[in-house]
Amino acid sequence: MYRPRDTQERIVHRLKIAQGHLKKVIQMVEDQEYCIDILHQSQAVQAALKETDAVILENHLKTCVADSISKGDKEKAIREIMDVFKKKSA
C-alpha cells in the first residue's frame, strides 16, 4: 500500500491524538470522575478515530482503488469498500 509521506504523518498524528484522549479516559475512570465528563472524553476518542479512518479511506481511494480500476478490477475494488462499511454497521 502506498501512502505519501504527508498522508502517513497525518494518520500517525491523528492516531496519537486518539491515544492521548484514550489515556485520559482511562485515567478519568480510574479516578472515578463524573460519568458525563468521561463520556465527553470518550466521544473525543471516537471522533479522532473517525477522522483517522477518513484519511486512510481517502488515501485508499486515491491509490489502491484507482489502481484496481485502471487494471480492470473495478467490481473487486467496490466490493472491498462496501465490505468495510457493512462491517461498520453490523
N, C-alpha and C positions, 0 to 999 in steps of 0.2 A: 504494500500500500504506500503510495506516495503522499507525503504531506510537506508542503513548503515550510521552510523554517519558521516563518511568521505564524503560520497556522499551528504548527507544533507548539510554539511558545504560547499562543492564545489558549490552546487546550490545556496545557500544563498549568498556566496561570489560573484558569477557571477552576481546575480541579483542586488547586491549592486553596483557593477561596472557599470551596465547598468543604475541604478538610478542616480549615480553620473554624468554620461555622459548626461543623460536626463536633469538633473538640469542645467548643463552647457548650453545645447541647449536653454532651456527656458530663461536663463539669457542673452545669446547672442542675441536672438530675441528681448527681452525687451530692450537691449542696442543698437539695430539696427546695429549689427555688419555685416560685409561683408558676403553676401549670401554664397559664396563658403566655407568660414570658418564654417558657420553654417551647411552646407551640410556635411562637413567632420566630424563634431562632431556628427551629426545625424547618419552617417554611423557607427560610433563607438558604438552608442546605439544599432543599429541593429545587429552588429557583436557580441556584448556582449549577446544579447538575443538569437542569433543563437547558440552560444556556450552553453548557459544555456539549450536550447532545446536539444542539443546533449547529454548533461549529463543526462537529465531527460529520454530521449529515451533509452539511453544505460542501465540505471537502470531498466526501464520498461521491456526491452527485457530480461535482466538477471533474473528478479524476476517474475513479473506478467505473461509475455508471456511464460516463461519456465514452470511456474506452470500450466498455462492453457493447454499447450501442454501435459504435463505429466498426466493431468486429462482427456485428450481426446478432449479438446475444441480447437484444432488447427485452424480450419476454423474461429471460432469466434475471436481468437487472431489475425489472419492475417487480417480479415475484419476490426477490430478495428484500427489497424495500418494504413491500406490503407485509411480508412476514414479520419484520421488525415492529410495524405498527399494530399488527394483530396480537403479538405477544404483549405489547404495552397495554392494550385494552383488556386483556384477559385477566 
